[in-house]
Amino acid sequence: MAEHESLEFGKADFVLLDTISMPEFMANLKLRFEKSRIYSYIGEVVVSVNPYRSMNIYGRDTIEQYKGRELYERPPHLFAIADAAYKAMKRRSKDTCIVISGESGAGKTEASKYIMQYIAAITNPGQRAEVERVKNMLLKSNCVLEAFGNAKTNRNDNSSRFGKYMDINFDFKGDPIGGHINNYLLEKVSVVPSLTFVLLFVQLVLGGPESLLRSLHIQKDPKAYAYIQVGGQKKSSINDSADFKAVADAMKVIGFTQEEIQTVYKILAAILHLGNLKFGSDGDVTLIENSKLASVLGDLLSTRQENVEKALLYRTVATGRDVIDKQHTEQEASYGRDALAKAIYERLFCWIVGRINDIIEVKDFDVKVHGKNTVIGVLDIYGFEIFQNNSFEQFCINYCNEKLQQLFIQLVLQQEQEEYQREGIPWKHIDYFNNQVIVDLVEQQHKGIFAILDEACMNVGKVTDEMFLQGLNNKLAKHAHFSSRKVSTCESLEFDRDFRIRHYAGDVVYSVVSFIDKNKDTLFQDFKRLLYNSSNPVLKSMWPEGKLSITEVTKRPLTAATLFKNSMIALVENLACKEPYYVRCIKPNDLKSPLLFEEERCRHQVEYLGLLENVRVRRAGFAYRQTYQRFLQRYKMISTITWPNHELPSDQEAVKKLLQASGFEQDSAYGKTKVFIRTPRTLFALEDQRAQMVQRIVLFLQKIWRGTIARIRYRRMRASLIIIRCYRRYKVKAYIREVAHRFHNVRNMKDYGKHVKWPIPPRVLRKFEEALQGWRAGQLIRSLPPEDLPKVRAKVAALETLKGQRTDMALQRAWEGNYKRDQPELASFFTLASSELQRKDKFMNVLFSCHVRKINRFNKAEDRAILITDRHLYKMDPLKQYKVMKSIPLYNVSGLSVSPGKDQLVVFHTKDNRDLIVCLQGIEPPGESRIGELVGVIVSHFKSEMRKIQVNTLNPIQCSMHGKKCTIAVETKINQSQPDFVKSRAGYILSVPGN
């Protein structure tokens, strides 16, 4: 039973219909088509409805869903039947076959392509190059055979005009290693003017490259050629150029040489030119009206023009020892032309099939070395056809479908009967239409229609189609499934033309016109000799009988009917020895519409495909059957006896208890390995109970699983935490041991371990390392004299403040603080002035003193001195015995600004916006910097008083002079001897020497 589809899409398996009737069947088929469910089951038979649109159900994701699954585990699909055939072949080493049937336009060719693609996709997981090559050739062969053997008809843009059976050979690992193709009854009438035309003709004319068309003397206009102009007027939905290139590429991949491909194009072009040959007469002489085409044909067929003209206009006849050339009439010449075109096309197609077989057939296979060689066969053959005018081809095609339908019914009935007997279930006889009587009507020796047709063809003298119909009337007049106007009163049948066969699919009226000619398949020996004598070796090989001499007597060749009958018998025998799988294709409408479902049209197809009989056979007593183990696996949750696992002696006993508990014991039977359910209603009831229990089970499993996941996550987190703690403890201990080892004698070292390299600490001990390094600093500081400590603190403050912003901080020299020694003659005056200030302002320490260059209120530069104590900043005039010109309390200083260069510019920012701008000078030796010392002592002093001061390093410096904003910039001048201030538009410029 197909899962994962609700009843809103109808019954996925027709076996599960409540009542088996045509209205019920059609209603379910229509509902599924309208819901875009184009596939359904009848047991293990796939019913496919052509959707007439692209559907996204054949991609890689879909392939993975069906790979290795049972039929009932996924919704109906072609991939399910392909996988079932592949599993049977691989697991049980059984040859299998997939029979695809249906009428023209029902989607048989597309179905075969999807089946081939699926088999290619699921094989060769090891990506062996040789297997990939074989797979690629098998897929490409489809493309080539479609182009040469399919035609555009009124009912189908891609109608198969031949039957194809492909065997795919697999090795013991299930990988494809080769294949073989058989073709049946190529419909040659598709070449000459009709309502069909071969696809590749139009692809060549419309899609061939210009250079190729010129070499073939082909115009890029289908209407220019008589053999395709009927179909060429129709608008094609096919991209001819892309398809032509695809066919050419496919032939190269398969292994056709460039010479062989070129010969194929020449033969196709020759057929098109043959159709344009016109014959006329001059008295009693028949002539070719457009003789230039004979020259073109001679070039394409690699023979002389006069030989082509002679073969078309004359027939060589041997009478005893004499040989004469008998001239054709205009009508005979036209017949010979068409017969030649059809024969060339048929020989070309058969040569292509044979060439593909030569390439893809398994070579040098040894069972002892390579293991068993198994086969999957794919049969894509024309479906039952009923046209307005049904001729010899339709008769053969419908006979083929009779044979396949007979095989289908026999195998299905046989499989059902064998399963019932194997399981010990009583078999119920099923009434169905046995079409063996129709098969006998056609193929029976001496009495069948084929035998009567062959007998008529062997008669001496002029034999007509009316004589053949007379033979049918004489021998089959009393047959229940045969009628004609002479043996019945049906007025729809015309005298001496029509006969009717009552097929399993319905009554079909055939016209006997051309039956004799098509069965004889006459081709004058002159044409065979013409083509055999071609200088093209490929063309020559297609006509081996052309080497016979004119007077040589040959055996009468088998007729087309006999050849086809023999091939059908061989095909059925081949299929009968394989395990069959079926795809039944249905055409929903004649308009190729994806929305229209013509019920009467589909009902007719359902009838002649025997689908309702198939359902009845499948439902012969029981609608559903399954092995005990799989049945329990699906339904065991609906009974406490079997959930979660039963303790009964066998699965059979457990299934019995389950059905008894559910109240369905009377609607089931028990075989040796399977349980059988009689009505679909019971199965649906089991499904409903299962669906209810599955919800509860899912909730229960979710609860258990979420709890399990939470516990697992907790245990992992706890284990991780323990591991982290242990690892941290280990790293800390290892680090401490390493530090103790490296620094065990650090107190006795001169540099207190400065030369010792510290081990890399774990993250948790980085602060510990800083503390240990701080210990060494403390030891060094404690070794210093107390009077040097303020200077050390000042240097540390300068380093912290200016590091990375200014390089010349003079940290390596001793910082003196008082630099009035630069002018000894004024030192006594400075000492007196500072003593007086100390007495007056009660300061404790002098922090810094130095001569400076400053700007006065008149924007003039002048020399001054500054004295910085722990309480005030004094500006002094050295020329007036260091008279105090200005006193600024330190608490009024809000910040310092210095430049990043080597100049000595300092700006003291005050809270009242009356900044002091100075440049330190009088420095000995020249080039020495005192900026670092000035910044260090001031910052250190502020820190000691628990106050902060802002220090900026920038150029230019923004400041305030007498309450006005201005900018101080530093510029270098080459010829400048001493730093000096110059007025600028934005403020002031400090010019410093450049060397």
N, C-alpha and C positions, 0 to 999 in steps of 0.2 A: 504493500500500500504506500502511495506517495505521501511523504510528509510535507509539513511547512506550507500548505496551501489550505486556506479556509474555504468553507462551502460557498462563499460569495463568488468564487471563481468557478463554481460547478464541481462536478465529480472529476477528479484527476484520472480515475480509472473507470472506464465504462462498465467494467464488471460489477461495480458497486451501485449501479442504477437500481432504483427500487423495483421498477418493472422493465422488462426487456421488450421494447417496442420501438418502431421507427420514430414516432413523435417524440418520445422521451430521449432517444439517442440524438436526434437532430436539435432538440432544445438545448441539451447539454453541450453539444458541439458548437452551436451558435453562441451560447453564453461565454464559453471559454475564448472563442475568437474575438468577441467584443471586448473581453477583459484582457486582451493581448496575451492570452495563454494559448500559444499556437500548437503546443504539444500535449498529447494525452496518451494514456495507456489503454490497451486491452490485454490485461495480464502482462506479458512480456513483449507485446507488439506496440510499437510507437505509431500513433496517428498524428500526422503533421499537416497543418493547414498553411498554405502559402500566405504570408502576411503582406506581400507586395511592398515591403519597406525594410529598411535596415533596422536591425534590433541589436541592442547592446547586451547580448546574452551569449557571446561566443569568445569573450576575451580570456586572458590568462587566469583571472580570478575565478571565472566560471569553470574553467578546466580543473582548477585545484579543488573546487567544491565536489566534483564528480569523480575525481581520480581515486580509485580503489574502493568506491562506495557500492553498496548494493542498490538494485533498481528502486526499491521502495524507500530508500533513505533520503532521497532528494526529489523535488518536483520533476515531472516528466521532461525529458530532454533527449536529443539525439546523442549527446555525450554519454548518457546513461546506458543506452543500448550498445554504443561503441565500447564502453568500458566493460560491459558484461561479456561481449564477444572476446575482448582481449584477455580478460581474467580466465574465461573458460579455456582459451588457447594456451595461456601461460601456466595456469595452475594444474590443469588436467591433461595437458598436452593433446588437446583435441583440435582438429581442424574445424574452423567455424566459418560461417558466411553471413553477410548482411544483405538481404534482398530488399531493394528499394523499388517500389512500384507506384504507379499512378499515371494519370493521363498527361498529355503534353501541357506544360505550364503549371504543373502542380508543385514544382520545386524539387524534383528528383536529383537533378544535376547539382544544385546547391547543397542538398543533403549529403550527397556522396562526397563533396569537397569538404564539408565540415567534419564528416567522419574521418576522412584522411588526415585533416589537420589535427584532430584530437589524438589520433593514434601516433602521429609524428611528435606531438607535444609531450606525450607521457612516456615515450621510449627514450633509450640511450641516456640515462642519467649520468653516465660517466663521460659524456660528450666525446666519444670516440670519433675521430675524423672520418673514417671509412663509413661508419653508420650514418653520420650526418650527411655524407655525400649521397648515400643510397636514399635517405629520406627526402633530400632535396630533389633528386631525380624523379622519385615517385610523385611528388607534388607537382613538379613542373610538367610531367607527362600529361596530367589532367588539362593543363592550360593549352598544350599543343593539340590534344585530341579534340577539345572543345572547339578550337578555332577551325579545324579542318572538318569536323563531323557534325557541328551544330549549325542550325540555320535559323533565320528570322522568319516567323510565320505570322499569320493574322492573329494567332492566339498566344504567341510566345516569342519574346525577343531573343531567346537563347534555347531553342528547341533542339533536343538531341535527335538527330536523324540516323542514328545507329545505336545498336545495343553494345554495352561495354561490360565485360566481366574482368576484374583485376584481382589476381591472387597476390597477396603480400606474404613473402616468406620471412619467418622469424627464426633466430637461433635459439638455443636452449635458455638463454638469459632473457628472451623476450624482446630482443632488438631486431629491427628489420635488416635483412641482408640482401634482399632482392625482390623481384616480382615478375609477373607475367600477365599480359593483357590479351584477351580474346575479344574480337569485335564481331557483331552479328548484323547482317542485312543492312549495309549502308544504303540509304535511300538516294540512289543516283539521280532520281528525277529532280532533286533539289538543284542540280546544275543547270538544266535547261529551263527555258522560260516557264515559270509557274508562280504560284503564290508564295513560294519560299525561295530564299537564296542563301548560299553558304556564307557564313560570317566573314571568313578570311578573304573572300573576293572583295567585299566592300572595304575591309580593313586595308587591303593592299592598295586599292584605288584611292581611298581618301586619306590613308595614314602612312603610305610608303614615302620614303625620302624622294626628293625631286630627281636626284642622280639615278636612283634605282628605276624610277618610272620611265625616265628617258631611255635607259638601256633596254627596257622591256617594251618600249613604244606604247606606253599606257598613258591615257589622258586622265586628269584628276576630276573626272565627272562620271558617276555611276550611270547616268542616263545615256552615255555614249555606248553602252554595252548591252546587247539584247538579252544576255543571260541573267542580268541583274537589274534591268531597268524597271521591271514590275515592282520589285521590292525596294529598289533605290528611290522610288518616289515617296516612300514612307519615311517619316522622320525617325531617325534612330536615336535611342537614348544612350547609346554606347559611345565612349570616347575612342574613335577608331585609331587615331594616331598612337595613343598610349597603349591600346591593346595590341596593335601591330608590333610595337617595340617589345612589349611583354612576351609575345609569342617568339620573336626572334631571339630574345635573351634566353627564354626557356629552352629553345632548341640548342643553343650553345652550351647551356648548363648540362643538358642531357648528354651531349657528346656528338651532335651533328657537326660535321666539318663545314668550313666556309663554302667549299665547292658543292657539297650536298644541299646546303641552304639556298645557294644561288640557283641550283637546278630546280628546287621546289618552286622558287619564284618564277622561273622561266616556264615551268609546266602550268602554273596558275594563269600566267599571262597568255599562254598559248590557248588555254580553254576559253578565256574571254574573247580572244581574237577569232577563234573558231565560230563562236556565236554570232559574230558580225559578218561571216562569209555569206554572200548572196549568190544564188545561181540563176542563170537565165538561159535562153535557148536562141540559137540562130539556125532556124530550120529544124533539122533533126539533131543538131549538135548542141550538147549542153556545155555552157561556159560559166566560168567564175567571173561575176560582174566586177568585183573589186579585187583584181589579181595582185595588187600590191600587198594585200594581207597574206597571200600565199608565200611571198618572199619573207615577210615578217615571221610567219610560222616556220619556214625552213630555217631561219636564223635561230629562233627560240628552241626548236627541236633538234638542232644540230644536224640537219640533213639538207639536201638540195631542193630548191624551189620546184623544179620539174617533177621530182619524185612526189612531193606533196600534192601538186596539181593532178598527177596521174592517179594517185590513190583516192582522191576525192571524186574524180570524174569517171574512173573506169574500175571495173572489177575483172580480175584475172580468173579465167575459168579453164580447168583442165578437162579435156574430153579424150580419154585414152592417152595417146602420146602427144596429141595436139594441145597447144596452149593458145587461147585466144583472149583478147581484151574486149570485154563487153562494156559498152558505154552506158552510164547511168542516165535515167531520166531525171528531170529536174526534181521530182518528188523523191526519187531514190537517193539522189545526191544529198538532199536536205536530211533525209533519214540517216544516211551514213555519217554526215557531219555530227548530228546530235548523238548518235551511237558512239562515235569516236570520243566526243567530249566526255560523255558519261564513263566510258571505259578508262580513259586517261585518269579521270578523277578517282575512280575506284582503285585502279592500280597504284596511284600515288598514295591514297589513304592506307591501303594494305601495306605498301612499302614502308610508310612512316611507322605503322604499328609494329611491323617486323623489325625495323631498325631500333625502335625503343626497346623491344624485347631482347634483342641482341645485347643491348647495353646493360639493362637492369636485371637480366636473368642471373640466378645464382650460379656461380662458376666454381669448379673444383671443390664441390661439397662432398665431404666424407663423413658419414654418420659416426664412424668410430672415432674420428678426430674432433669433429665439431658438435657432436650430440644430435638429438632429434631435431628435424626441420619441420616446424608446424606452419600452418597457413591460415590467414584470414582472407576470405574472399568478399569483394564488394561488387554487387551486381546493380548497375544503373542501366535500366533498359526501358525502352519506350512503353508508355502506358496504353491502355485500351483507347482506340480512336474510332469515332463515328463522325464522319464529315458529310457534307452535302453530296459529294461525289466520292465514293470509296472504291479504290482500285486494288491492284495486286498487292501493293505495299501495305495497305490497311488490312488486307486479308491475312498476310503473313504476320503482321504485328498483333492482330487480335488472336490468331492461333497461338502465338508465343504467350500471350497473357492467359489463354485457356490452359496451357501446359503449366504455367507458374501457379495459377489458381488451384489447379488440381493438386500440385505438389504441396501448396500451402495447406489446403484442407486435410490432405493425407497426413502431413507431418504434425499439424496441430492436433488432429484427432488421435494420431498415434502417440504423441507425447502425453496427451491427457489420459489415454487408456493405459499406457505403460505406468504412469504415475499412480493411478487408481489401483492397478493390479499390484504394483510394488508396495503400496501402503496397505493393501488388504481392504480397500473400500469398494463396495459394489458399483459396477459401471452401469450408467444409465444411457441407453441408446439415444442419439440425437439425430433428428431429421435435418438434412441439409441438401442443397442442390449439388448433385454429383455430375460434374461436367465431363466425365470420362466419355460419355456418349458423343459429345461435340468433338473432343479430341480424336476419337475414332472416325467420326465423320470426315475429318480433314486428312488424317495421316494413315488410315487403314490401307493395308496392301490391297491392290487391285480394285477396291471399292471406294476408297477415299477420294476427296476432291483433288488432292495433289496427284494421286495415281491417274485419275481421269484426265487431268491437265497434261501430264507427261505423255500419256497415250495419244492424246490429240496432237501433241507436238511431234511425235514420231511418225505420224501418218505421211505417206508419200503424196506429193502434189500440193496444191494450194490449200492450206488449212486456215480457217477463219475463226474468230472468237465466237461466232454464232454456232459453229459446229461443236465447239467446246461446251457451250451452254446446252446444246441438244444432247450431248453425252451425259451431262449432269441430270437432265430431265429423265433420260432413259433409265439411269441406274439409281437415282436417289428420289424418285417421285414419291415413294411411300415413306420416306424418312420423316419423322415428326419434327425435326429441327431444320428441314430444308424446304424451301418453296420458291416457285417462279410463277410468272404469269400463265405459263402453259399448264402447270399442275395445280394452280389455285385460282381463286376468283378475285384476288386482290388487285384492284385497279391502279394502285400506286406503282406497281411494277410494270415496266415496259416490256413488250414482246421482244424476244431475241436480243435483250441487253442486260436485264437485271435478274439477279437471284438474291434470296434472303436467307440468312442464317440466324437461328435463334440462339444467341450466345447467352452465357450466364449473366452477362452485363446488360442484355437486352437485344432486341432485334436490330440487325444491321443489313442494309441493302447494298449489294456490291454490283458494280457495272463490269461486265466481262470485256469491255473495250481495252485492248492492249494486253490482256492476260497472256495470250500466246507469245507475242513479241517479247514481253518482259520475262517470261519464263524461259524462252529460248536464249535470251540475252545475246542475240546475234551480233557479231562484229566481223566484218569481212577480213579475210586473211591478209589482204593487201595492207591494211592498217597495221597489223601486227608485224609484217615484214618491214614496213616503213620505219616503225619505231625501233625494231630490233637492230636495224642497220644504222641507227643514229651513232654519231661519233662521241656522244655523251655517254660515258660508262654507266652512270646511275640510271639514266633513262633506258639504256640497252638492257640492263639487268631486270627491269620490270616486265619485259616481253620475251621470255625465253622461248615460247612456242613460235616466235617469228623466224627461227632458224630452219624450220621445216621447209623442204622443197615444195614447189607448187604441185607436183604430181604425187607427193607422198600421201597415202591414205591414213587417216588418223581415226582413233576411236571417238565415238560420239561423246562429247562432254556431258557431265551431269547438268541437269536443268537447275535454274535458280531455286525452284520449289524444293527439289530433292536436297540440294545443298543446305538450304535453310532448315528443312525438317531434320536432317541428320545432325546439324549443329544444335538444334533445340533438344533433341533426344540426349546428345552428349552433355549439354548444359544441365539438364534436369538430373541426369545420373551423377554428375559432379556435385550438384547441390545436395542431392539426397544422401550422399556419404559424409556430409558435414553437418555440424550442429547449427541450425538456421536461426537467424534473428531477422525480424521484419520491420520495415518502415513503410507505412501506407500513406501516400501523399494525396492531398485533396486540394483542388483548385476552387476557391470560394466564389469567383465570378469571372466573367470574360472580359471585363473592362480594366483589369489589373489595378483595381481600386483597393486600398488598404482598409476601407470602411464598409464595403458592401459585402454582404453574405447572402447570396442567392440560394434560398432554401431548396428550391426544386432542382437546381443545378447540382448542389451538394448531395441531395438525396439520391440522385441517379448514380453518383460516384460511390456513395456508401453501399448502394445495392450491388454494383458490379465488382466492387472490391471485396464483397462478402463479409463486411465488418460486423453486421448484425449476427450472421451465422457464427462468426468468431466469438462474439460475446456469449452466444448461447452455448457453444462448445465449452468455453471457459467456465460458464456458470452451470455446467452439467451436474446439478445437485449441490455444488458448494461454490460460493462466491470468493472465498478466501482460504488460503492454506499457507501454513508456515511451520518451520521446524519448532520442536518443543523448546529448545534452548533459546532461540530468537524470540519466540512468543513470550516466554517468561521474562526475558530481558526487557521487553517492551511493556508488559502489563502486570508484572509482579507486584507493583506498588499498590494495586487496588484491593489487595487482600492481605490481612494480617498473617495468614498461613504462609504466604510466599515472600513477605517483606520483612527484613531486607534479603534474607536467604532462607530457603526451606530446608527442613530436615527429613523429608520424605525419601523413600528408596530411589526414586527416579524423577526426572523432569516431567515425564508423562503423567505420573501420579499427581505431581504438583499442579500441572495444567488442569487436570480433571477437578481437583479440589477448588482451584480458582474459579472455574466456570460454574461449578455447583454453587459456590458461595455467591456468585453474581446472578444466579438464576437462569443461566443460558445452557444448561446441560442438554436440553431437548433439541437445541438448534446447532449441535456440534457433533462431530464424529472424530474418532481417534485412530490414526494410522500407526504404522510401526515407528516412523520418525517424525510425522507431522500431525498437527491438529487441523481439522477442516471446519470452517464456519459456513453454515448454509446460507444465511441471508445477510445482506449488507446492513440491515437495521441493527443486528446484534453487534457487528463490528463498530458501527458508529456509537452505540451505547458504551462499548468498552473504551472507545476513544474519548468520549465525554468524561467518563469516570477517571480515566488516566489524566486528562487535562486538569481536572479539579485537584487530584492528588499531586500532580507535578508542581502546582503553585505552592502547596503546603511544603512539599519537599524542598523546593528552591528556597523558601523563606527559612526553613530549618537549616539547610546547608549554608545559607548566607550567615545565619547567626553563629553556627559552629565555626565557620571559616573565619569570620571577623574576630571571634574570640581567640581562635588559634593564632591569627596574624598578630593580634594585640599582645598575646603572651610571648610569641616569638620575638616581637619587637622589644618588649620589656626585658626579656632575658638577654637579648643582644646589647641593649643599652646598658644593663647592669654589668654584663661582662666587659663591655667597653670601658665603663667607668672604673672597674677594678683594675683592668689592664693599664689604663691611663695613670691611676694612682701609683700602682707598683712601678711603672716605668718612670714616672716623675721622681719617685723616692729613690729609685736606682740611679737616675741621672744626677740628682742632688748629691747623693752619697759619693758617687764617682767623681763629681766635680770637687767636692770638699776634700776628698782624699788626694786628688791631683794638686789642688792649691796647697794643701799641707805639705805635700812632697816637694813642690817647687820652692816654697817659701819657708821651709823649716828653719833656716838660719838667717832670716832676713834682718833681724835686729843687729847682727854683727857685720852686715854689709855696709860699705861706705855710702852707697846710693840708696840704701834701704830697699833693695830689690828692683830698682828702676830698669836694670838691664834684663831682668827675668821676664820672659814672654808669658802673658796670662793665657790660661786655657779658655776655650770658648765656653761661656756659661750657658746653661739652659735658660729659657726665657724667664722662668720664675725667679732666677737668682741674679738677674742683671743689676738690680738695685744693690744686691749684696756685694757685687763686684765693685760698684761705685764706692760703697762704704769701705771696702778693703783698700781701694786706691786712695781714698780720702785719709786712711790711716797713715800711709807713707807721707802724704802732704803734711799731715799734722806733725809727724816726726821731724820733717825738715823744718817746719815753722818753729817748733819748740827748740831747735838747735840754734836759731837765730838770736842775736842780741836784742833786748827789748826796744832799744832806740831805733832799730831798723824795721820793726814791725809796721809802723805807719806807712813807710815807703813801699813795703811789700804789698800792703793792702791797696795802696794807690795804684801800683802797677797792675794788680789783679783787676781792679775796677776799670782801669784804662783798657785792658785786654778784653774784658767782657763787653765794654761799651763800643769799642772801635774795631773789633776783630772782623775782618772781611770788608771793612769800609775804608780803612786807612792803614797803610803799611809802615810808615815811618813813625813808630811810637817810641823809639829810643829806649826800649826795654833793657838793652844790654849794658847801658851806662848807669852810673850812679845819679840819682835825682837829688839835686841840692836844694831846690825850693827857692833860695834867695840868690838872684843873679845880678845884684848890684855891683859885684866884684868886676864886672866888665869895664867899669870906669872908676878906677881906684881913687882918683882925685875927688869924686863926689861921694865916696862911701861914707865919710864921716858925717856929711850932711844928712844922708839917708838914715844913718844910725840914730842921730839926734831926733829926726822927724818921727821915726817909728817908735822911739822910746816915749816921746811926748804923746803920741797917739795911744800907746799902751796904757799910759798913766790916765789918759783922759777917758778912753772907751773901754778899758778893762778887758781887752781881748787876751786870750791865753797863748795862742800859737799863730805864727805867720805861716800860712799855707804856701804862698807863692808870691814872687815879686820879680818884675822884669821891666825893661824899657820897651816902649811901644810907639807905633806910629798910628795916629788917630785923626778923625775928621772933626773939626770944630763946628760951631753953629753957623759959621759963615761959609761952610762947605769947603774949608781950607784944611790941608793936611798939616799936622804939627806933631812934634815929638813930646811924648809924655812918659810917665812911669805908672805902673799899677802895683798895688799892694793888696794882697788878698789875705785876710785873717779869718779866724773862725767866727767873726761876727760881721765884718764889713768888707766891701770892695772899695778901695780908695784909688782915685785918679789924681796923680801928683805931677807938678811941673819941676823937672830936674834943674831948669835954669834959675829957678827961684828957691833954691835950697829945699827942693822937694816939698814945696807948699801944697797942701791938699786943695785941689781944685773942685773935687766932687767926692761925696761919700754915699755909697749905696749899701743899705743893709742886705745881708745875704738872704734874709727871708723874702726880700723883694725881687730876688733873681729867680725867674721862672724857667730858664733854660739856656742852653748853649748851642751855637751852631758853628761848625767848622767845615772846611771844604775837604773833598777827598784827595786833593793833590798834596804836593810837598810844601806849599806855601804855609805861612804862619798866621792866617786870618782866623780871628775869633770874634763872634758876636755874642755879647751877654744880653739876653732878653730879660726885660723887667716887666713887672706887672702893670706899671704905669705907662707902657709903650714908649719909653725913652731909652731905647737900646743903646748899648755901648759897643762901638765897632772899632777894633784895634787890630794891628798886625805886629806880632812880637818881633823885636829887632835887637841889635847889639849882641848877636849870638856868636860865641866863639867856641870851638872853631866854626867857620862858615859851613853851612850845609847841615848843621845839627838841628834837630827838631825838638821843640819844647811843648808842642800841642798835646802830645800824649800825656806828658807830666801834668800840664794844667788841667786837662779833663779828668785825669785819674785822681788828683788830690781833691778836686771839688766834688766829684761823684762819691769818693770814699768818705769825705766829710759829711755830705748829706746822708749817706747810709748810716753813719755813726749816730746821727741825730734822728734816725728813723723817718727821714724825709726822702722824697723822690725829686729828681731833676731830669728834665727832658734834654737829651743830647741828639742833635741832628747832624748828619753828614751829607751835604749836598752842595751843588754849584749850578746856578746862582742861589744865593741865600736871601730869603724874604725877611725883612725886618722893619722897624719903625724908628724914624728919627724925628724927635720933637713932636710925636703924635701923628706923623705922616708916614704912609707906607712907601717903602723903597726897596730896591734890589741891589745886592752887592754881588758882582761877578768877578771872577779871577781870570785874567788873561796873561799870556806869556809874550814878552817882547825881547828880541834878541839883544838890542843895545842898551837894555835897562840895567843900571848898576845896582840900585837898591829898590826894594819894594816901595810903592807909593800909590796913593789914591788919586783918582781922576774922576771928575764929575761926568755923568752920562745922562741921557734922556730919562732912563728908567731909575737912576739912582747914582751908584758909584761903581767904578771899575778899579780893582786892585791889580796894578801891573807889576809883574814879578820878572826877574831876570830869566832869560831863556837858556843860559849856559852857566 
